Amino acid sequence: MKRILITLFLSVFLNQLGIGQTNDISTDNQRLAWFRNAKFGIFMHWGVYSVGRTSESWPFFNGTISNKDYMSQAKEFTAENFDPDQWADLFIRAGARYVVLTAMHHDGVALWDTKVNKKTIRNLTPCKKDLIAEYTAAMQKAGLKTGLYYSHVDWTNPDYMRLTQDLTAKELKEKLDIPYNFGGFWNERNGKGYYTNKKLTPEEKKVWTRFVDGHDRQLLELLSSYGQIDLLWFDFMHPNGGDFVWGEKELKQKMLQQNPALIVNNRIGNEGDYHTAERGLPVVTPDEPWEYSQTLSDRWGYMPNDKNYKSTRKLVRTLCECIAMGGNFLLDIGPKADGTFDPEHVKRLLEMGDWIKKNEEAVYETQRGLLPGHFYGPTALSLDKKALFLYLFDDPKEDIQIKGIHSKLKQATILGHPEKVLTTRRVGGADWANIPGMILVDVPRELLDDKVTVLKLEFEEPINLYREKGKDIVNN
């Protein structure tokens, strides 16, 4: 008993000192498990720019229009038809497992009731709502992993612009009222190494510290006010060099202490959990968890004249390529200012959902497929590696050929038609020299899918690949 009392005393004493406490933050693998298996997510850019006269933020930064004209759209942002439960239903029917909404873009306008400043949708537009509150509640209720986009920078913040553009608050206001190319000034300075080599004066350090402090307080607001936030999608952490220090390592620790299951993309310096590929689908498979973000039309936010819709077949093929490389596809659509979606976007999402429902075995909870050379097309493996999925982008001219698999094939089917066992045979090879033959699969044309046909090959044991250069066979 005396020993137990001493142990309890020491435990309480050490905990008061912060020594020996267990860390409730999940391991990287635990936090990322859902993300690795999700495969498909919906990205939404929504803000005053959704009125549709300009794209998001960049036009006033690059001097195409003034910020004053850009913000004139605010009076038409109503969100009057915003129904977050309908949003969630659409996303689930589309087959998405996670969603990301812009909480704040580079224009600095927050979709939530931030206490850091007064630049909120509620204060600046006819929409008198906390949109992030309604969005997060609906997505969480629907069981969707819930993400928020957050821009590190605000191109109207006097502290940020004073240090990056050399403008006083008065000068900044003047420049925001006229078309002015902030981007040209930025590029000129960047070419001279100003942002990466800058040494701040004591007064400038105070200004930068004040800006970063507001930045951090906004993030912690988001994580403390809206239940479980599963993902933060950061953008534009620049400048990040010289004395422009963000303290991202310490910030991430604070965020994880507040929300232990949170994951963040790699636009938080070196502290990201996964890689973000934007607009350009990787050619070389990233080593870390990753996602590819792309727009359904041309623009991230809604613009009424943006009619260059990607076909559903193209979107499905992109999803398959991401899955085959072990990544996710984050597809962007832009809600309108009233909270509804372009009907063509809805149509394509529902068509994607139909395809995913038919082929979900080859979508969720899969892993990177075969290395090049075994099959000419994207492939994926089941988590136990006993099933191989082949994504056929084009109608085959003859039988399908797969090379270099030692494992014994049980059967082959086409997803959506499990009752139709396909004819297969193995040709060539030399068992006595441990060289596997080629597996041939006959694919009936009447079973082909009009977007992407998925073949499922089931093996008796986890797939064992032949990865040699070939050799002479002398004992035949």
N, C-alpha and C positions, 0 to 999 in steps of 0.2 A: 504493500500500500504506500509506504514511504517513497519507494522508487517511482510509482505511478504519479504521485503528487508532484515530485520533482520534475518529471518529464512534462507534465501538463503545464507547470509553471514556466519551464524553459520555452515550451512551444508558444505560449501566450506572449512571453517577453520578446522572443525573436520575431514573432509576427508583428508586434507593435513597432519593431525597428525596421520592418519590411524585409527581414531575412528569413529564408526558408519557405516563403509563400509559394504556393503552386501557381503556375501561369495558366489561366483559363483560355488563352488564345489557342485556337485550333492549329494543328500543324498545317503546312502548306497543302499536303495531299488531302487532308480532310476538308479544308476550305474549298479546294478546287475540284473535288470529286463531282459535284453536280455540274460544274461548268464543262468538264471534259465529256460528260455524257449528254449534254443538252443539245448540241449540234446546230440548232436553229433559233435565232432570236430576232426580235423586231426593234428597230431603232427609230426614234421620232424626234425631229427638230420642230419645235413649236415655240412661237414667240410673236412679238409685234410684227416681225417680217412675214408671218404667215398670212397677212393681208394680201401679199402677193405682188407688190410693186417692186420689191427688191429681194435679193437673196439675203441670207443671214449675215449681219455684221460687216462683212468685207467691203461692201460698196462704199460706206463712209470712211473706212480706214484707208482705202486706196484712192479716195477722192472722186469717185464716180458721182456721188451726190454728197450733200452735207448731212451731218448727223441730225440736224434740225429737221430736214426733209424726211430722213429715214424714220425718225421718231414720230413724224406726223401720222404714220400708219397706226399708232397706238390707239387713236380714238375710234378705230374700226375693229379693234380686237375685242370681241364680245364673249367668245366661248359659249354662246347662248344655247347651242345644241350639243354641248359636250356631255356625253353619257359614258362615264368610265367603265360601267358594267358592260355596255355594248362593246367598248374597246376590248375589254378582257375576253369577251365571248368570241370576237373576231380573231384575236391572236391565238386563242386555243384552237379554234377551228382551222386556222392556218398551220397548225402544227408547231408553233413556237413554244419553247420552254422557258424563255426569259425575255424581258423587255427593258429598254433603256429610253428615258425621256430627258430632254435638255432642261435641267433645272435653271441653268443660266448660261447663255452664250457670251461671246466676246463683247456684246453690246452692254453687258452688265445688268440687264433687266432680269430680275428673279421671278420665277413662277410661284414662289412661296413667300410667306410673310416674314422675310428676314428682318432681324432687329439691327443689323449692321448698318443699313442705310435705308433710304426711302424709295429706292429704285425697284419697285415691285409692280407686278401686273395689277394688283388691287389698287395701288395708288395712281397708276399711269393710264389705265384703260377703263372702259365701261364694265369690264369683267371684275366684279367685286368678290372674287373667290381666291382661296388658297388652292391653286390647281394641283400642286404637289400632294397636298393632303388628300384630295379626292382620288387622284391617280394611284397613289401608293395603297390606299385602303382597298380600292377595287382590285388591283393586281394581286395583292396579298390574299384577299378573300378568295380569288379564283385559283390560287395555288401556283401562280407564275412567279418565278424568281424575279425580283424587282430591282431594277438598276436606275441610276441617275447619272446623267452627263453633267459635268461641271467644268467650266472654263477657268483655268488658273488666272487668266488676265481679264481686265475690264478696261476697254479702250476709252472709257470716259472717266476713269478714276484719276483725280488730280495727282495723287501720290505716284501712281504707276507711270503716268504720262510725263510727269516732271522729270523723272530719272531716265526714262527711255526715249523721250522726245525733246528734252531740255526746254520744257514749257512751264511757265507759271500757271496757276489756276486761272487767272484772268486771260492769259494768252490761249490756254486750252479752250476756254469757253468761246473765244472769238473764232478759233479754228473750227470748232464743232458747228458753228453757225453758217459756215461756208464750205463749199467743196475744197478739201485740202488733202493732199496725198501724204498721209502719215507713213504709208508703206514705203514711199520713195526715200524719205528721211531715214527710216529704219534700215533699209537696204544699204544706203550710203554709209551709215555708221557701222553696220555689221561688216561691210567689206574692209573697213579699217581696223577691225578687231576690237571695237569699243566695248561691246557687251561682254566679251569673254575675258577682257583684260582690265576692265574698269575697277579702279580703287576708289571707293566712296569716302567722302569726307565725313567727319563725325555727324554733321547735320544731315547729310544725305543718308547715312546709316539709320538715323532716327526715322526719316521718311520711309525708307524701305522696310524697316521693322514694323512701322505702323501699317503699311500696306499688307505685309505678310500676316500680321496679327489679325486683320480684318478678314483676310482670305481663310485663315484657319478657323476663326470663329464661325464663319458661314458654313464651313464643312461640318463642324461639330454640331451646329444647329440641325443640319439635314439628318445627321445620324442619331440625334436625340429626340426628334420631334415626330417621326413618322414610322415607328415600328421597325421591323426588320428590313433594313436595306441590304441587299445581297451583293450589289456590285456598284462601284463608282467608276465611271468612264471619264477619265480626265482628258483635257485637251490644252495644248499650247503653253507648256511651262517654259516660257522664254521671257527675258534672258535667263540663262542658268550657267553662270561662269563669273570669274573675277570675284567681286564682293556681292554679286547678286545671289545670295544664299537663301534657299527656300526652307531648309530644315526638314526635308521630306522624310528622313528616317525617323525623326522624333514625331513628326505629324502622323506617320503611319502607325506608330506605336500607340499614340493617343486614340486614333480611330479604332484600332483593334481592341484596345482596352474597353472602349465604349461599345464596340460591335465585333465580337470575336470571330464571327463567321464571314466577315466582309472580305471581298476580293477587289483588287484594283488593277487597271490596265497599266501598261508600261510608260504612260505619259505622266508619271510621278517620279521622274528621275530614274535612279537605279533601284527603286523600291517596288516596282510593279510585279504583279503575280503572273501576268500573261502578256503575250505580244499582240499588238494591234497592227494589222496590215490594212491600209486604207486605199481603196480604189484599185490597187494592183494585186491581183491574186498571186501568192507566192509561187515561184518556180521551184525553188529549193525548200523542202519541208523544214519549218522552224523546229529547233530542238525542244523549245519550251511550249507549254500550252499556248494556243493562239486562236484568233478569230480574224475573219476577213469582213470588213465593212464596205458596203456598196449601196448605191441608191437604186430604187426601182425605176425612176425616171432619170433625168440628168441632175436635178437639184436636190439638196438635202432638205430644204424647207419647201412648202407648197408654193408653186407659182402657176397661175391658170394657163399660161402659154407653154408650159413644160409638158409636151405630149410625146416625148420620145421614150415611150414605155418599153421596157425589156419584156420579151415574150415569157410566158410561163415556162416554156421548154428551156429557155436560156437560164432562167432562175433556178430551175430544178437541176440542170447540169452543173451550175455553179455550186449549188449545195452538195452535189455528189463529189465534186472535185475537192471541196473542203473536207468532207468526211473521209475521203480516200487518203488525205494527208494528215488525218488526225485532228483537224481543226473545226471551228464553228463558222457559220455564216450569219452575220448580223446585217439584216436587210433594212434599209432606211426608207420610210415613207413620211411625208410631211402632212400633218393635219392642217385643215383650213382654219382660218381665224375664228370660225363659229364652232369648231370642235368636231367637224365631220371630215370624212376622207373622200378623196377622189374615187368615184365609182370604179374606174379602171384599176386603181390600186387594190380595191377591195376584191374585185373579180379575180385578179391574179393571186392574191393571198389565199382565197378560197380554193382556187385550182391547185395551188401548191399543197394546201392542206389535204385535198383529196388524194394527191399522189403520195404524200407522206403517210397517210393512214393506210393506204394499200401496201406500202413498202416500209413501214416503220421498223421492222426487224433489221433492216439494213441502214437505218438512220441513227436511232438512239442506242446508246450503250454499245457502240462499236469502237474499233480502234483502227489505226493506220493499216493500210492494206499491204499488198505485196510490193517488193522492190521492183524497179523497172527490169524488163526482160522476161518475166514470167507470163505476163498478159498485156496486150496492147490496149489499155484503157484503165480507168480508175477502178480500184478494188478496195474492199474493207474486210476486216476480220471481226468475228464475234469475240467477246472478251475471253472466252475459253479457247479461242483459236481452233475450234472444231468446225466452224462454218466460214466459208469464203463467199463473199458477195461480189459479183461482177456487174458493173454498171455499163450497159450497152447504149452508147450514145447514138449509134446508127444501126440500121437494119443489117444483119449479117448476110453476106453473099452466100456463105456455106456454113459448115459447122464451126463452133467456137473452139479455140485451141488454148490450152493452158500448159505451160512447161515447168519442169523442175519441181514437182511435188512428190515426195516419197510416200506420203500417207495414203492409206487405202480409202478410196471414195465409196461412200454408202449410197448416196443418190444425189440427183440434181433436179431442181424444180425452178419454176419462175414464180416470184413472189406475186401473190394475188391469185395463183392457180395451184394451190398445194396438192390437189388431187391428180395433177398431170405430172407424172414422173417422166423425166426426159431420158432419151436414149443416150448412153455414154459408152465410151470404149477407150482403152489405153493402147497406144501404138508405140512401137520403137522401144528404146531403152535396153538395158542389160542388167537384169537383177543380180547376176553373179559378180558384176563389177560395181554394184551399188549406184547405177545410173538409171534414174526413173524415166519412164516413157512419157509421151505427151498425152494429156487427157483431151478427148474430143467430145463435144456436146452438141447434139442436134437441137435446134431451136425452131419449133413450129411457127410459121409466120403469123398465124391467126392469134397467137398469144402475145405478140409484141405490143408494148405500150407506146402510145403516140408521143410521149415525152422522153422517158428513159426506162428501158426494160432492165429489171434486176434479176440475175440468176443467183440461186443459192446452191452452193455445193457443200454437202455435209460429209464429213470425214469421221472415221472410227476413232481417231485420236487427234490431238493437236497437230496442226500442220507442221510438217518437217520439210524444209526446203533444201533442194540441191543447189549449191552456190559455187560450183567449180567451173573450170574452163573447158572441161571435156578432156578425154584421153584416148589412147589406142586401146582397143579391145582385142586381146590376143587369144582368149580362151572361148572362142565361139566355133 
